[in-house]
Amino acid sequence: MEVPHRVQLVRHDLVRKEGEAYWRCPNKRGCPSQNVEWLSSFAGRGAMDIEGLGYKTGWLLLDLGG
């Protein structure tokens, strides 16, 4: 599998710290994918347990609020 080195959605290069396996997007607050992941995790059963607030709703909220 070839790892992409650029996030197409926000046009940022991915970074990887030396010795780590994970590639990350450095644009934490401006990356829609990371925002949806955060919201989904926050709203999930292990945290706030907000029913109906998942990925699909997260993307809709981002689209509406920019």
Secondary structure as GFF3:
##gff-version 3
##sequence-region A 1 66
A	DSSP	beta_strand	6	7	.	.	.	ID=ss1
A	DSSP	beta_strand	12	13	.	.	.	ID=ss2
A	DSSP	alpha_helix	32	43	.	.	.	ID=ss3
A	DSSP	alpha_helix	55	65	.	.	.	ID=ss4
###
